[in-house]
């Protein structure tokens, strides 16, 4: 039986990919959460946000423009939920 699948635009952010990603900026490598409204991956520490392109590829280069809250200190951030 023939299979027909509609080719659609890639998902903005795959959940499995999201689970694999960790913040490249923090020494603790906190998990990132996806903000669909802004198309950004926000670090658990709240200091960094990484834009996700229309192709679903996140820009994880650590540059100054990724800092959304310079007051947030990753070293003082409580560990994320679900961890040990
Ligand atoms: Zn971070």
PDB file of the backbone (N, CA, C, O) and the ligand in Angstrom, with CONECT records:
HET     ZN  A 101       1
ATOM      1  N   UNK A   1       0.838  -1.191   0.000  1.00  0.00           N
ATOM      2  CA  UNK A   1       0.000   0.000   0.000  1.00  0.00           C
ATOM      3  C   UNK A   1       0.875   1.245   0.000  1.00  0.00           C
ATOM      4  O   UNK A   1       1.846   1.358   0.748  1.00  0.00           O
ATOM      5  N   UNK A   2       0.505   2.142  -0.841  1.00  0.00           N
ATOM      6  CA  UNK A   2       1.355   3.344  -0.997  1.00  0.00           C
ATOM      7  C   UNK A   2       1.246   4.268   0.212  1.00  0.00           C
ATOM      8  O   UNK A   2       0.170   4.502   0.762  1.00  0.00           O
ATOM      9  N   UNK A   3       2.379   4.765   0.585  1.00  0.00           N
ATOM     10  CA  UNK A   3       2.375   5.718   1.691  1.00  0.00           C
ATOM     11  C   UNK A   3       2.528   7.123   1.148  1.00  0.00           C
ATOM     12  O   UNK A   3       3.370   7.415   0.299  1.00  0.00           O
ATOM     13  N   UNK A   4       1.709   7.940   1.660  1.00  0.00           N
ATOM     14  CA  UNK A   4       1.789   9.328   1.220  1.00  0.00           C
ATOM     15  C   UNK A   4       1.915  10.227   2.442  1.00  0.00           C
ATOM     16  O   UNK A   4       1.052  10.267   3.318  1.00  0.00           O
ATOM     17  N   UNK A   5       2.995  10.920   2.456  1.00  0.00           N
ATOM     18  CA  UNK A   5       3.203  11.819   3.592  1.00  0.00           C
ATOM     19  C   UNK A   5       3.344  13.239   3.106  1.00  0.00           C
ATOM     20  O   UNK A   5       4.105  13.543   2.187  1.00  0.00           O
ATOM     21  N   UNK A   6       2.613  14.063   3.731  1.00  0.00           N
ATOM     22  CA  UNK A   6       2.731  15.478   3.389  1.00  0.00           C
ATOM     23  C   UNK A   6       4.040  16.032   3.943  1.00  0.00           C
ATOM     24  O   UNK A   6       4.360  15.889   5.123  1.00  0.00           O
ATOM     25  N   UNK A   7       4.760  16.651   3.067  1.00  0.00           N
ATOM     26  CA  UNK A   7       6.001  17.274   3.517  1.00  0.00           C
ATOM     27  C   UNK A   7       5.675  18.660   4.046  1.00  0.00           C
ATOM     28  O   UNK A   7       5.229  19.548   3.321  1.00  0.00           O
ATOM     29  N   UNK A   8       5.911  18.800   5.310  1.00  0.00           N
ATOM     30  CA  UNK A   8       5.587  20.080   5.920  1.00  0.00           C
ATOM     31  C   UNK A   8       6.857  20.782   6.367  1.00  0.00           C
ATOM     32  O   UNK A   8       7.938  20.195   6.409  1.00  0.00           O
ATOM     33  N   UNK A   9       6.697  22.017   6.688  1.00  0.00           N
ATOM     34  CA  UNK A   9       7.833  22.771   7.218  1.00  0.00           C
ATOM     35  C   UNK A   9       8.298  22.120   8.509  1.00  0.00           C
ATOM     36  O   UNK A   9       7.489  21.608   9.282  1.00  0.00           O
ATOM     37  N   UNK A  10       9.591  22.143   8.735  1.00  0.00           N
ATOM     38  CA  UNK A  10      10.117  21.528   9.957  1.00  0.00           C
ATOM     39  C   UNK A  10       9.566  22.197  11.192  1.00  0.00           C
ATOM     40  O   UNK A  10       9.262  23.390  11.204  1.00  0.00           O
ATOM     41  N   UNK A  11       9.447  21.396  12.226  1.00  0.00           N
ATOM     42  CA  UNK A  11       8.982  21.953  13.492  1.00  0.00           C
ATOM     43  C   UNK A  11       9.956  23.030  13.956  1.00  0.00           C
ATOM     44  O   UNK A  11      11.162  22.936  13.733  1.00  0.00           O
ATOM     45  N   UNK A  12       9.420  24.032  14.592  1.00  0.00           N
ATOM     46  CA  UNK A  12      10.295  25.097  15.099  1.00  0.00           C
ATOM     47  C   UNK A  12      11.352  24.551  16.056  1.00  0.00           C
ATOM     48  O   UNK A  12      12.509  24.971  16.029  1.00  0.00           O
ATOM     49  N   UNK A  13      10.946  23.631  16.880  1.00  0.00           N
ATOM     50  CA  UNK A  13      11.898  23.064  17.831  1.00  0.00           C
ATOM     51  C   UNK A  13      11.415  21.669  18.210  1.00  0.00           C
ATOM     52  O   UNK A  13      10.299  21.504  18.703  1.00  0.00           O
ATOM     53  N   UNK A  14      12.249  20.681  17.983  1.00  0.00           N
ATOM     54  CA  UNK A  14      11.888  19.323  18.336  1.00  0.00           C
ATOM     55  C   UNK A  14      12.154  19.068  19.808  1.00  0.00           C
ATOM     56  O   UNK A  14      13.165  19.490  20.370  1.00  0.00           O
ATOM     57  N   UNK A  15      11.212  18.363  20.406  1.00  0.00           N
ATOM     58  CA  UNK A  15      11.352  18.130  21.841  1.00  0.00           C
ATOM     59  C   UNK A  15      12.575  17.275  22.151  1.00  0.00           C
ATOM     60  O   UNK A  15      13.272  17.491  23.143  1.00  0.00           O
ATOM     61  N   UNK A  16      12.816  16.314  21.291  1.00  0.00           N
ATOM     62  CA  UNK A  16      13.972  15.443  21.545  1.00  0.00           C
ATOM     63  C   UNK A  16      15.267  16.228  21.439  1.00  0.00           C
ATOM     64  O   UNK A  16      16.223  15.982  22.174  1.00  0.00           O
ATOM     65  N   UNK A  17      15.280  17.172  20.516  1.00  0.00           N
ATOM     66  CA  UNK A  17      16.474  17.991  20.374  1.00  0.00           C
ATOM     67  C   UNK A  17      16.640  18.898  21.587  1.00  0.00           C
ATOM     68  O   UNK A  17      17.744  19.120  22.083  1.00  0.00           O
ATOM     69  N   UNK A  18      15.521  19.403  22.037  1.00  0.00           N
ATOM     70  CA  UNK A  18      15.545  20.291  23.197  1.00  0.00           C
ATOM     71  C   UNK A  18      16.142  19.585  24.410  1.00  0.00           C
ATOM     72  O   UNK A  18      16.870  20.187  25.199  1.00  0.00           O
ATOM     73  N   UNK A  19      15.826  18.306  24.545  1.00  0.00           N
ATOM     74  CA  UNK A  19      16.348  17.557  25.689  1.00  0.00           C
ATOM     75  C   UNK A  19      17.854  17.325  25.572  1.00  0.00           C
ATOM     76  O   UNK A  19      18.550  17.152  26.572  1.00  0.00           O
ATOM     77  N   UNK A  20      18.332  17.327  24.350  1.00  0.00           N
ATOM     78  CA  UNK A  20      19.762  17.096  24.145  1.00  0.00           C
ATOM     79  C   UNK A  20      20.586  18.356  24.378  1.00  0.00           C
ATOM     80  O   UNK A  20      21.774  18.302  24.697  1.00  0.00           O
ATOM     81  N   UNK A  21      19.921  19.478  24.209  1.00  0.00           N
ATOM     82  CA  UNK A  21      20.662  20.728  24.254  1.00  0.00           C
ATOM     83  C   UNK A  21      20.918  21.185  25.683  1.00  0.00           C
ATOM     84  O   UNK A  21      20.076  21.025  26.567  1.00  0.00           O
ATOM     85  N   UNK A  22      22.063  21.738  25.881  1.00  0.00           N
ATOM     86  CA  UNK A  22      22.391  22.346  27.160  1.00  0.00           C
ATOM     87  C   UNK A  22      22.999  23.708  26.890  1.00  0.00           C
ATOM     88  O   UNK A  22      23.587  23.955  25.837  1.00  0.00           O
ATOM     89  N   UNK A  23      22.843  24.566  27.851  1.00  0.00           N
ATOM     90  CA  UNK A  23      23.368  25.913  27.686  1.00  0.00           C
ATOM     91  C   UNK A  23      24.892  25.854  27.524  1.00  0.00           C
ATOM     92  O   UNK A  23      25.585  25.316  28.387  1.00  0.00           O
ATOM     93  N   UNK A  24      25.405  26.396  26.437  1.00  0.00           N
ATOM     94  CA  UNK A  24      26.857  26.371  26.216  1.00  0.00           C
ATOM     95  C   UNK A  24      27.584  27.462  27.002  1.00  0.00           C
ATOM     96  O   UNK A  24      28.813  27.471  27.074  1.00  0.00           O
ATOM     97  N   UNK A  25      26.827  28.367  27.580  1.00  0.00           N
ATOM     98  CA  UNK A  25      27.453  29.517  28.228  1.00  0.00           C
ATOM     99  C   UNK A  25      27.720  29.286  29.705  1.00  0.00           C
ATOM    100  O   UNK A  25      28.691  29.806  30.256  1.00  0.00           O
ATOM    101  N   UNK A  26      26.852  28.499  30.351  1.00  0.00           N
ATOM    102  CA  UNK A  26      27.015  28.282  31.780  1.00  0.00           C
ATOM    103  C   UNK A  26      27.952  27.106  32.038  1.00  0.00           C
ATOM    104  O   UNK A  26      27.917  26.109  31.317  1.00  0.00           O
ATOM    105  N   UNK A  27      28.780  27.225  33.057  1.00  0.00           N
ATOM    106  CA  UNK A  27      29.648  26.098  33.417  1.00  0.00           C
ATOM    107  C   UNK A  27      28.840  24.874  33.840  1.00  0.00           C
ATOM    108  O   UNK A  27      29.311  23.744  33.716  1.00  0.00           O
ATOM    109  N   UNK A  28      27.624  25.101  34.339  1.00  0.00           N
ATOM    110  CA  UNK A  28      26.773  23.984  34.768  1.00  0.00           C
ATOM    111  C   UNK A  28      26.027  23.345  33.602  1.00  0.00           C
ATOM    112  O   UNK A  28      25.445  22.271  33.751  1.00  0.00           O
ATOM    113  N   UNK A  29      26.041  23.999  32.448  1.00  0.00           N
ATOM    114  CA  UNK A  29      25.328  23.518  31.264  1.00  0.00           C
ATOM    115  C   UNK A  29      23.875  23.208  31.577  1.00  0.00           C
ATOM    116  O   UNK A  29      23.406  22.080  31.425  1.00  0.00           O
ATOM    117  N   UNK A  30      23.196  24.222  32.008  1.00  0.00           N
ATOM    118  CA  UNK A  30      21.787  24.095  32.340  1.00  0.00           C
ATOM    119  C   UNK A  30      20.961  23.740  31.106  1.00  0.00           C
ATOM    120  O   UNK A  30      21.361  24.006  29.973  1.00  0.00           O
ATOM    121  N   UNK A  31      19.806  23.137  31.350  1.00  0.00           N
ATOM    122  CA  UNK A  31      18.903  22.860  30.224  1.00  0.00           C
ATOM    123  C   UNK A  31      18.313  24.155  29.679  1.00  0.00           C
ATOM    124  O   UNK A  31      18.235  25.169  30.373  1.00  0.00           O
ATOM    125  N   UNK A  32      17.906  24.091  28.432  1.00  0.00           N
ATOM    126  CA  UNK A  32      17.290  25.233  27.782  1.00  0.00           C
ATOM    127  C   UNK A  32      15.805  24.967  27.624  1.00  0.00           C
ATOM    128  O   UNK A  32      15.387  23.832  27.397  1.00  0.00           O
ATOM    129  N   UNK A  33      15.019  26.011  27.744  1.00  0.00           N
ATOM    130  CA  UNK A  33      13.590  25.868  27.491  1.00  0.00           C
ATOM    131  C   UNK A  33      13.207  26.751  26.314  1.00  0.00           C
ATOM    132  O   UNK A  33      13.726  27.854  26.140  1.00  0.00           O
ATOM    133  N   UNK A  34      12.286  26.235  25.514  1.00  0.00           N
ATOM    134  CA  UNK A  34      11.941  26.914  24.278  1.00  0.00           C
ATOM    135  C   UNK A  34      10.794  27.890  24.502  1.00  0.00           C
ATOM    136  O   UNK A  34       9.736  27.529  25.018  1.00  0.00           O
ATOM    137  N   UNK A  35      11.029  29.119  24.104  1.00  0.00           N
ATOM    138  CA  UNK A  35       9.984  30.128  24.144  1.00  0.00           C
ATOM    139  C   UNK A  35       9.472  30.301  22.720  1.00  0.00           C
ATOM    140  O   UNK A  35      10.082  30.978  21.892  1.00  0.00           O
ATOM    141  N   UNK A  36       8.333  29.666  22.465  1.00  0.00           N
ATOM    142  CA  UNK A  36       7.816  29.643  21.098  1.00  0.00           C
ATOM    143  C   UNK A  36       7.409  31.034  20.618  1.00  0.00           C
ATOM    144  O   UNK A  36       7.495  31.339  19.428  1.00  0.00           O
ATOM    145  N   UNK A  37       6.972  31.859  21.538  1.00  0.00           N
ATOM    146  CA  UNK A  37       6.516  33.194  21.152  1.00  0.00           C
ATOM    147  C   UNK A  37       7.661  34.030  20.598  1.00  0.00           C
ATOM    148  O   UNK A  37       7.473  34.855  19.704  1.00  0.00           O
ATOM    149  N   UNK A  38       8.840  33.804  21.142  1.00  0.00           N
ATOM    150  CA  UNK A  38       9.993  34.601  20.720  1.00  0.00           C
ATOM    151  C   UNK A  38      10.969  33.812  19.864  1.00  0.00           C
ATOM    152  O   UNK A  38      11.944  34.357  19.347  1.00  0.00           O
ATOM    153  N   UNK A  39      10.688  32.492  19.719  1.00  0.00           N
ATOM    154  CA  UNK A  39      11.599  31.629  18.970  1.00  0.00           C
ATOM    155  C   UNK A  39      13.015  31.700  19.526  1.00  0.00           C
ATOM    156  O   UNK A  39      13.991  31.854  18.793  1.00  0.00           O
ATOM    157  N   UNK A  40      13.088  31.586  20.823  1.00  0.00           N
ATOM    158  CA  UNK A  40      14.395  31.573  21.465  1.00  0.00           C
ATOM    159  C   UNK A  40      14.460  30.419  22.461  1.00  0.00           C
ATOM    160  O   UNK A  40      13.441  29.980  22.995  1.00  0.00           O
ATOM    161  N   UNK A  41      15.659  29.945  22.695  1.00  0.00           N
ATOM    162  CA  UNK A  41      15.913  28.993  23.758  1.00  0.00           C
ATOM    163  C   UNK A  41      16.449  29.771  24.951  1.00  0.00           C
ATOM    164  O   UNK A  41      17.496  30.415  24.873  1.00  0.00           O
ATOM    165  N   UNK A  42      15.730  29.702  26.034  1.00  0.00           N
ATOM    166  CA  UNK A  42      16.126  30.463  27.216  1.00  0.00           C
ATOM    167  C   UNK A  42      16.810  29.521  28.189  1.00  0.00           C
ATOM    168  O   UNK A  42      16.312  28.437  28.493  1.00  0.00           O
ATOM    169  N   UNK A  43      17.961  29.962  28.666  1.00  0.00           N
ATOM    170  CA  UNK A  43      18.697  29.151  29.615  1.00  0.00           C
ATOM    171  C   UNK A  43      17.990  29.138  30.963  1.00  0.00           C
ATOM    172  O   UNK A  43      17.318  30.098  31.339  1.00  0.00           O
ATOM    173  N   UNK A  44      18.151  28.054  31.669  1.00  0.00           N
ATOM    174  CA  UNK A  44      17.569  27.922  32.997  1.00  0.00           C
ATOM    175  C   UNK A  44      18.028  29.047  33.913  1.00  0.00           C
ATOM    176  O   UNK A  44      17.283  29.474  34.795  1.00  0.00           O
ATOM    177  N   UNK A  45      19.226  29.518  33.714  1.00  0.00           N
ATOM    178  CA  UNK A  45      19.772  30.549  34.590  1.00  0.00           C
ATOM    179  C   UNK A  45      19.134  31.902  34.300  1.00  0.00           C
ATOM    180  O   UNK A  45      19.208  32.808  35.130  1.00  0.00           O
ATOM    181  N   UNK A  46      18.516  32.049  33.149  1.00  0.00           N
ATOM    182  CA  UNK A  46      17.843  33.294  32.825  1.00  0.00           C
ATOM    183  C   UNK A  46      18.755  34.372  32.285  1.00  0.00           C
ATOM    184  O   UNK A  46      18.312  35.485  32.001  1.00  0.00           O
ATOM    185  N   UNK A  47      20.015  34.048  32.143  1.00  0.00           N
ATOM    186  CA  UNK A  47      20.968  35.052  31.667  1.00  0.00           C
ATOM    187  C   UNK A  47      21.056  35.064  30.149  1.00  0.00           C
ATOM    188  O   UNK A  47      21.240  36.116  29.537  1.00  0.00           O
ATOM    189  N   UNK A  48      20.926  33.906  29.555  1.00  0.00           N
ATOM    190  CA  UNK A  48      21.131  33.797  28.115  1.00  0.00           C
ATOM    191  C   UNK A  48      19.867  33.341  27.400  1.00  0.00           C
ATOM    192  O   UNK A  48      19.065  32.578  27.938  1.00  0.00           O
ATOM    193  N   UNK A  49      19.712  33.827  26.181  1.00  0.00           N
ATOM    194  CA  UNK A  49      18.665  33.336  25.303  1.00  0.00           C
ATOM    195  C   UNK A  49      19.271  33.170  23.913  1.00  0.00           C
ATOM    196  O   UNK A  49      19.976  34.050  23.419  1.00  0.00           O
ATOM    197  N   UNK A  50      18.985  32.028  23.291  1.00  0.00           N
ATOM    198  CA  UNK A  50      19.592  31.718  22.003  1.00  0.00           C
ATOM    199  C   UNK A  50      18.503  31.639  20.941  1.00  0.00           C
ATOM    200  O   UNK A  50      17.556  30.865  21.073  1.00  0.00           O
ATOM    201  N   UNK A  51      18.636  32.430  19.902  1.00  0.00           N
ATOM    202  CA  UNK A  51      17.595  32.454  18.877  1.00  0.00           C
ATOM    203  C   UNK A  51      17.564  31.167  18.063  1.00  0.00           C
ATOM    204  O   UNK A  51      18.594  30.552  17.790  1.00  0.00           O
ATOM    205  N   UNK A  52      16.354  30.783  17.687  1.00  0.00           N
ATOM    206  CA  UNK A  52      16.175  29.612  16.839  1.00  0.00           C
ATOM    207  C   UNK A  52      15.746  30.092  15.465  1.00  0.00           C
ATOM    208  O   UNK A  52      14.765  30.824  15.328  1.00  0.00           O
ATOM    209  N   UNK A  53      16.481  29.679  14.463  1.00  0.00           N
ATOM    210  CA  UNK A  53      16.182  30.104  13.105  1.00  0.00           C
ATOM    211  C   UNK A  53      14.922  29.443  12.576  1.00  0.00           C
ATOM    212  O   UNK A  53      14.394  28.511  13.181  1.00  0.00           O
ATOM    213  N   UNK A  54      14.447  29.938  11.436  1.00  0.00           N
ATOM    214  CA  UNK A  54      13.236  29.385  10.841  1.00  0.00           C
ATOM    215  C   UNK A  54      13.444  27.946  10.388  1.00  0.00           C
ATOM    216  O   UNK A  54      12.478  27.222  10.150  1.00  0.00           O
ATOM    217  N   UNK A  55      14.693  27.533  10.270  1.00  0.00           N
ATOM    218  CA  UNK A  55      14.997  26.159   9.920  1.00  0.00           C
ATOM    219  C   UNK A  55      15.042  25.258  11.146  1.00  0.00           C
ATOM    220  O   UNK A  55      15.297  24.059  11.032  1.00  0.00           O
ATOM    221  N   UNK A  56      14.793  25.835  12.315  1.00  0.00           N
ATOM    222  CA  UNK A  56      14.782  25.044  13.539  1.00  0.00           C
ATOM    223  C   UNK A  56      16.151  24.850  14.154  1.00  0.00           C
ATOM    224  O   UNK A  56      16.296  24.152  15.158  1.00  0.00           O
ATOM    225  N   UNK A  57      17.152  25.465  13.554  1.00  0.00           N
ATOM    226  CA  UNK A  57      18.505  25.329  14.073  1.00  0.00           C
ATOM    227  C   UNK A  57      18.785  26.470  15.053  1.00  0.00           C
ATOM    228  O   UNK A  57      18.729  27.644  14.688  1.00  0.00           O
ATOM    229  N   UNK A  58      19.082  26.113  16.280  1.00  0.00           N
ATOM    230  CA  UNK A  58      19.378  27.156  17.255  1.00  0.00           C
ATOM    231  C   UNK A  58      20.784  27.713  17.096  1.00  0.00           C
ATOM    232  O   UNK A  58      21.726  26.988  16.774  1.00  0.00           O
ATOM    233  N   UNK A  59      20.903  28.981  17.321  1.00  0.00           N
ATOM    234  CA  UNK A  59      22.201  29.647  17.301  1.00  0.00           C
ATOM    235  C   UNK A  59      22.756  29.626  18.718  1.00  0.00           C
ATOM    236  O   UNK A  59      22.345  30.414  19.570  1.00  0.00           O
ATOM    237  N   UNK A  60      23.688  28.724  18.958  1.00  0.00           N
ATOM    238  CA  UNK A  60      24.205  28.533  20.307  1.00  0.00           C
ATOM    239  C   UNK A  60      25.580  29.159  20.508  1.00  0.00           C
ATOM    240  O   UNK A  60      26.283  28.849  21.470  1.00  0.00           O
ATOM    241  N   UNK A  61      25.945  30.022  19.611  1.00  0.00           N
ATOM    242  CA  UNK A  61      27.210  30.731  19.805  1.00  0.00           C
ATOM    243  C   UNK A  61      27.075  31.685  20.980  1.00  0.00           C
ATOM    244  O   UNK A  61      26.118  32.452  21.079  1.00  0.00           O
ATOM    245  N   UNK A  62      28.058  31.615  21.864  1.00  0.00           N
ATOM    246  CA  UNK A  62      28.006  32.464  23.057  1.00  0.00           C
ATOM    247  C   UNK A  62      28.617  33.818  22.738  1.00  0.00           C
ATOM    248  O   UNK A  62      29.836  33.981  22.697  1.00  0.00           O
ATOM    249  N   UNK A  63      27.756  34.760  22.521  1.00  0.00           N
ATOM    250  CA  UNK A  63      28.204  36.124  22.270  1.00  0.00           C
ATOM    251  C   UNK A  63      27.395  37.063  23.155  1.00  0.00           C
ATOM    252  O   UNK A  63      26.385  36.675  23.743  1.00  0.00           O
ATOM    253  N   UNK A  64      27.856  38.294  23.236  1.00  0.00           N
ATOM    254  CA  UNK A  64      27.228  39.234  24.160  1.00  0.00           C
ATOM    255  C   UNK A  64      25.756  39.466  23.863  1.00  0.00           C
ATOM    256  O   UNK A  64      24.973  39.749  24.770  1.00  0.00           O
ATOM    257  N   UNK A  65      25.379  39.347  22.599  1.00  0.00           N
ATOM    258  CA  UNK A  65      23.984  39.630  22.272  1.00  0.00           C
ATOM    259  C   UNK A  65      23.037  38.516  22.728  1.00  0.00           C
ATOM    260  O   UNK A  65      21.818  38.647  22.612  1.00  0.00           O
ATOM    261  N   UNK A  66      23.597  37.428  23.244  1.00  0.00           N
ATOM    262  CA  UNK A  66      22.750  36.363  23.786  1.00  0.00           C
ATOM    263  C   UNK A  66      22.368  36.632  25.241  1.00  0.00           C
ATOM    264  O   UNK A  66      21.512  35.949  25.804  1.00  0.00           O
ATOM    265  N   UNK A  67      23.001  37.616  25.833  1.00  0.00           N
ATOM    266  CA  UNK A  67      22.706  37.933  27.232  1.00  0.00           C
ATOM    267  C   UNK A  67      21.429  38.753  27.304  1.00  0.00           C
ATOM    268  O   UNK A  67      21.358  39.869  26.790  1.00  0.00           O
ATOM    269  N   UNK A  68      20.410  38.171  27.958  1.00  0.00           N
ATOM    270  CA  UNK A  68      19.146  38.904  28.093  1.00  0.00           C
ATOM    271  C   UNK A  68      19.006  39.487  29.489  1.00  0.00           C
ATOM    272  O   UNK A  68      18.211  40.400  29.713  1.00  0.00           O
ATOM    273  N   UNK A  69      19.771  38.964  30.411  1.00  0.00           N
ATOM    274  CA  UNK A  69      19.712  39.487  31.780  1.00  0.00           C
ATOM    275  C   UNK A  69      21.092  39.357  32.409  1.00  0.00           C
ATOM    276  O   UNK A  69      21.460  38.308  32.939  1.00  0.00           O
ATOM    277  N   UNK A  70      21.834  40.433  32.335  1.00  0.00           N
ATOM    278  CA  UNK A  70      23.214  40.379  32.810  1.00  0.00           C
ATOM    279  C   UNK A  70      23.289  40.274  34.330  1.00  0.00           C
ATOM    280  O   UNK A  70      24.352  39.999  34.887  1.00  0.00           O
ATOM    281  N   UNK A  71      22.141  40.498  35.006  1.00  0.00           N
ATOM    282  CA  UNK A  71      22.130  40.366  36.459  1.00  0.00           C
ATOM    283  C   UNK A  71      22.026  38.912  36.898  1.00  0.00           C
ATOM    284  O   UNK A  71      22.376  38.574  38.028  1.00  0.00           O
ATOM    285  N   UNK A  72      21.552  38.067  36.017  1.00  0.00           N
ATOM    286  CA  UNK A  72      21.409  36.660  36.374  1.00  0.00           C
ATOM    287  C   UNK A  72      22.786  36.014  36.457  1.00  0.00           C
ATOM    288  O   UNK A  72      23.595  36.104  35.534  1.00  0.00           O
ATOM    289  N   UNK A  73      23.020  35.377  37.559  1.00  0.00           N
ATOM    290  CA  UNK A  73      24.317  34.748  37.779  1.00  0.00           C
ATOM    291  C   UNK A  73      24.149  33.229  37.754  1.00  0.00           C
ATOM    292  O   UNK A  73      23.547  32.647  38.656  1.00  0.00           O
ATOM    293  N   UNK A  74      24.679  32.603  36.725  1.00  0.00           N
ATOM    294  CA  UNK A  74      24.521  31.149  36.611  1.00  0.00           C
ATOM    295  C   UNK A  74      25.054  30.391  37.812  1.00  0.00           C
ATOM    296  O   UNK A  74      24.539  29.324  38.147  1.00  0.00           O
ATOM    297  N   UNK A  75      26.070  30.922  38.461  1.00  0.00           N
ATOM    298  CA  UNK A  75      26.662  30.205  39.584  1.00  0.00           C
ATOM    299  C   UNK A  75      25.768  30.249  40.815  1.00  0.00           C
ATOM    300  O   UNK A  75      25.939  29.462  41.746  1.00  0.00           O
ATOM    301  N   UNK A  76      24.806  31.183  40.815  1.00  0.00           N
ATOM    302  CA  UNK A  76      23.889  31.271  41.942  1.00  0.00           C
ATOM    303  C   UNK A  76      22.516  30.711  41.613  1.00  0.00           C
ATOM    304  O   UNK A  76      21.603  30.747  42.438  1.00  0.00           O
ATOM    305  N   UNK A  77      22.384  30.206  40.426  1.00  0.00           N
ATOM    306  CA  UNK A  77      21.094  29.690  39.992  1.00  0.00           C
ATOM    307  C   UNK A  77      20.821  28.344  40.658  1.00  0.00           C
ATOM    308  O   UNK A  77      21.706  27.489  40.695  1.00  0.00           O
ATOM    309  N   UNK A  78      19.612  28.140  41.187  1.00  0.00           N
ATOM    310  CA  UNK A  78      19.294  26.840  41.775  1.00  0.00           C
ATOM    311  C   UNK A  78      19.263  25.772  40.695  1.00  0.00           C
ATOM    312  O   UNK A  78      18.946  26.068  39.543  1.00  0.00           O
ATOM    313  N   UNK A  79      19.586  24.544  41.047  1.00  0.00           N
ATOM    314  CA  UNK A  79      19.602  23.477  40.047  1.00  0.00           C
ATOM    315  C   UNK A  79      18.214  23.275  39.455  1.00  0.00           C
ATOM    316  O   UNK A  79      17.209  23.466  40.140  1.00  0.00           O
ATOM    317  N   UNK A  80      18.157  22.897  38.201  1.00  0.00           N
ATOM    318  CA  UNK A  80      16.867  22.708  37.540  1.00  0.00           C
ATOM    319  C   UNK A  80      16.085  21.545  38.130  1.00  0.00           C
ATOM    320  O   UNK A  80      16.651  20.620  38.713  1.00  0.00           O
ATOM    321  N   UNK A  81      14.786  21.617  37.965  1.00  0.00           N
ATOM    322  CA  UNK A  81      13.931  20.538  38.454  1.00  0.00           C
ATOM    323  C   UNK A  81      14.184  19.272  37.654  1.00  0.00           C
ATOM    324  O   UNK A  81      14.582  19.303  36.489  1.00  0.00           O
ATOM    325  N   UNK A  82      13.937  18.165  38.326  1.00  0.00           N
ATOM    326  CA  UNK A  82      14.115  16.890  37.642  1.00  0.00           C
ATOM    327  C   UNK A  82      15.514  16.360  37.761  1.00  0.00           C
ATOM    328  O   UNK A  82      15.793  15.213  37.413  1.00  0.00           O
ATOM    329  N   UNK A  83      16.398  17.205  38.258  1.00  0.00           N
ATOM    330  CA  UNK A  83      17.764  16.757  38.436  1.00  0.00           C
ATOM    331  C   UNK A  83      17.918  16.014  39.750  1.00  0.00           C
ATOM    332  O   UNK A  83      16.937  15.656  40.403  1.00  0.00           O
ATOM    333  N   UNK A  84      19.147  15.794  40.114  1.00  0.00           N
ATOM    334  CA  UNK A  84      19.383  15.088  41.368  1.00  0.00           C
ATOM    335  C   UNK A  84      19.538  16.099  42.512  1.00  0.00           C
ATOM    336  O   UNK A  84      19.745  15.705  43.660  1.00  0.00           O
TER     337      UNK A  84
HETATM  338 ZN    ZN A 101      23.056  29.262  30.773  1.00  0.00          ZN
END
